[in-house]
Amino acid sequence: MIRINLEKCSRAIALTALTAGLSMGAVSTTVSAGTLDDLREQGYATVAVANEPPYSDVKGDGYVTGAAPDVARAVMKKLGVPELKAIVVGYGAMIPALMARRVDMATSGLYIKPKRCESIIYSEPDLCGAEAFAVKKGNPFNILTYEDIGNNKNVTMTTCAGCAEEAYAYERGVSKDQMKIMADPMSGIKMLQQGRVDVFALSGLGTADLLKKTNDPGLEIVMPVKGVPMGCAGAAFNSDDDDFRDAYDKALAELKSSGEFAKIVEPYGFSAAATLAVKRDDFCPGN
């Protein structure tokens, strides 16, 4: 398990600015001293996570589980960093946190997107999945696409600030007047239940997990959302940490080839085969 600091996300983590990396364990490539050296010496890496099961799941006792941090922990152990210390950071704040070096990595289902790749670098994909909507039972507005929302100005929706779903909505004609940003996924579901919005948008597995926990017969899922690509995430790094990222990629590749990767992600509902079928360059060539 990963111990999480539940203080406010805006609180700065006292980390020095670091660069480069170190190879260890089963990873044979030698990398220069820097970020990974320092993380080995201190014995942990500080990672940004969101609270969106099954990508990451903050438990009541302060621990974090989920597919993304579990993969990251296994990779970092291969690199000689035995512990992760996690802080909850909203998706919209993860890139600023990486750029300011308040965290060493972000590992929580942050989709690999060209715009994001202008500011940070990613590992090879570690999680892939479809998109989904939650709507009232019977889908009264017949919402199957983001265009359906944009074409009916009486329909409102919610998602999180900085999420891929926010970009999907605006790119496909949803106006800002139709958008109500949620504080967190569970509050977004409550907005839907209370009739304050008509559509809740998030990752497919995240939405399914919320509806299962809510157990409200008055809600249903629309999945996949037509017209949007399958989303794939990776661990995210400061753009100067190429060597660290490259060492991470090598350890991740070993995890995938050994079968350990599938054992980690599939119990959470993710398809290892779908992730193995794509590469970072499919989303951000040259990142």
Secondary structure, 3 states (H helix, E strand, C coil): CEEEECCCCCCCCCCCCCCCCCCCCCCCCCCCCCHHHHHHHHCEEEEEECCCCCCCEECCCCEEECHHHHHHHHHHHHCCCCEEEEEECCHHHHHHHHHCCCCCEECCCCECCCCHHHCEEECCCCEEECEEEEEECCCCCCCCCHHHHHCCCCCCEEEECCCHHHHHHHHCCCCHHHEEEECCHHHHHHHHHCCCCCEEEEEHHHHHHHHHHHCCCCEEEECCCCCCCCEEECCEEECCCHHHHHHHHHHHHHHHHHCHHHHHHHHHCCCHHHHHCCCHHHCCCCC
